[in-house]
Amino acid sequence: MILVTGATGFIGPKVVHALRARNLDVRALVREPRKATRIAGWGAELAQGDMTDAASLRDAVRGADAVIHLVAIIQGTPAEFERLMEQGTRDLLDAAREEGVRRFVLQSALGTSEQTKDTVPYFKAKWEMQRATKESGLEHVIFRPSFVFGRDGGVLPLFIRQVRLSPVTPVFGPGLQRSQPIWVEDVAEYLAHAVDRPDAANRTFELGGPDTVDWNELYERIAKILGKRRAKLHIPWGVARFGAGIAERLPKTPITRDQVAMLAGPDQVVSNADAVETFGLPLVPLDEQIRRAV
């Protein structure tokens, strides 16, 4: 039995589907079972619970052979990041250890490092999740993906709408930060195969797609596939932070100052080929990712 947390999020359903395609038994931790009918239809068992409820985590872990931990938030107060991501992960690890779980698979993120952990709550929380996993005594696998693109979630649909609908494409800063976007189903395959590969044990893998681009090139590729000609409007980082500060006052803010800080941070490019060499999985090229999302 494989327990998947965050099973109803952006990546979670793809992970459940990939596991079930391998005929593995799956239990999905969900807050609202009525929102999980699709993954239940694939044969996943539903466990109602919450990352802030340690008792529900123990119940969900009971009888599981492995755990794939996906839960994270992008926006929130420092206290919310600490409660949901940091303490929630510690509670989940404690439950996994008590129940004799064989392997714990964690999704972290590129950009998380000793140097960035004190810049924004998201990086701090991811850093603490990585640290807690490594120090848990459990056999583990940690994945650190670059930007994850998909058709029905993530940031790629937003980028496509910007290029399709606006005569001018806004780009933060000079647009030179580089990333290595990876298709969501490819990430799911990595996570699904990590539960039982002996050569992945106690290792951390950086994940990226086949193509490395900066923001300028990414928008140019989207425009070309859409058949559009779009000028780019470069927004200085200071202006972007100011605008995000105003946007944070909205009920559903499109972007926060912390997110601007992450975009202005280090490149999100993998530093080695360990994941490709270890797992040998096919990866979707960037242009094909864009075409699938159009």
LINSUL-V259219 format. One record per backbone hydrogen bond with DSSP energy under -1.0 kcal/mol. CO is the residue of the C=O (numbers start at 1). NH is the residue of the N-H. E is the energy in kcal/mol with one decimal. If there is no record, write none. Layout:
# LINSUL-V259219
CO;NH;E / CO;NH;E
This chain:
# LINSUL-V259219
1;65;-3.1 / 1;66;-1.5 / 2;27;-2.9 / 3;68;-3.2 / 4;29;-2.5 / 6;9;-1.5 / 11;15;-1.7 / 12;16;-2.6 / 13;17;-2.5 / 14;18;-2.3 / 15;19;-2.5 / 16;20;-2.6 / 17;21;-2.1 / 19;24;-2.0 / 20;23;-2.0 / 25;2;-2.4 / 26;45;-3.0 / 27;4;-2.7 / 28;47;-3.0 / 30;49;-2.2 / 32;35;-2.3 / 33;36;-2.1 / 36;40;-2.0 / 37;41;-2.1 / 39;44;-1.8 / 40;43;-1.7 / 45;28;-3.4 / 47;30;-2.4 / 50;53;-2.0 / 53;57;-1.5 / 54;58;-2.0 / 55;59;-2.0 / 56;60;-2.1 / 57;61;-2.3 / 58;62;-1.5 / 61;64;-2.9 / 65;102;-2.1 / 65;103;-1.2 / 66;3;-2.7 / 67;105;-3.6 / 68;5;-2.5 / 69;107;-2.0 / 77;81;-2.2 / 78;82;-2.3 / 79;83;-2.5 / 80;84;-2.6 / 81;85;-1.8 / 81;86;-1.5 / 82;87;-3.4 / 85;89;-1.3 / 86;90;-2.1 / 87;91;-2.7 / 88;92;-2.2 / 89;93;-2.7 / 90;94;-2.3 / 91;95;-2.3 / 92;96;-2.6 / 93;97;-2.5 / 94;98;-2.5 / 95;99;-2.0 / 96;101;-2.8 / 97;100;-1.0 / 103;67;-2.1 / 104;141;-2.0 / 105;69;-3.4 / 106;143;-2.7 / 109;112;-1.4 / 113;117;-1.7 / 116;119;-2.3 / 120;124;-1.9 / 121;125;-2.8 / 122;126;-2.5 / 123;127;-2.5 / 124;128;-2.5 / 125;129;-2.3 / 126;130;-2.4 / 127;131;-2.6 / 128;132;-2.8 / 129;133;-2.0 / 130;134;-2.5 / 131;135;-2.0 / 139;104;-2.5 / 140;202;-2.7 / 141;106;-2.7 / 142;205;-3.2 / 143;108;-3.8 / 144;207;-2.0 / 145;110;-2.4 / 147;182;-2.6 / 149;184;-2.6 / 155;159;-2.1 / 156;160;-2.4 / 157;161;-2.2 / 158;162;-2.3 / 159;163;-2.1 / 160;164;-2.6 / 161;165;-2.7 / 162;166;-2.0 / 167;231;-1.1 / 169;233;-2.9 / 171;235;-3.0 / 175;216;-1.9 / 178;268;-2.9 / 179;213;-2.2 / 180;209;-1.6 / 182;149;-2.4 / 183;187;-1.8 / 184;188;-2.3 / 185;189;-1.8 / 186;190;-1.9 / 187;191;-2.4 / 188;192;-2.7 / 189;193;-2.3 / 190;194;-1.2 / 197;200;-1.5 / 198;201;-1.2 / 200;203;-1.2 / 203;142;-2.3 / 205;144;-2.8 / 207;146;-2.1 / 213;179;-2.7 / 214;218;-2.4 / 215;219;-2.2 / 216;220;-1.8 / 217;221;-2.6 / 218;222;-2.2 / 219;223;-2.5 / 220;224;-2.3 / 221;225;-2.2 / 222;226;-2.1 / 223;228;-2.9 / 231;169;-3.1 / 233;171;-2.8 / 235;173;-3.4 / 236;240;-2.5 / 237;241;-2.6 / 238;242;-2.1 / 239;243;-2.7 / 240;244;-2.4 / 241;245;-2.1 / 242;246;-1.6 / 243;247;-2.4 / 244;248;-1.9 / 246;249;-1.6 / 247;250;-1.9 / 256;260;-1.9 / 257;261;-2.2 / 258;262;-2.0 / 259;263;-2.3 / 260;264;-1.9 / 268;180;-1.1 / 273;277;-2.7 / 274;278;-2.3 / 275;279;-2.6 / 276;280;-1.7 / 285;289;-2.0 / 286;290;-2.4 / 287;291;-2.3 / 288;292;-2.3 / 289;293;-1.2 / 290;294;-1.2
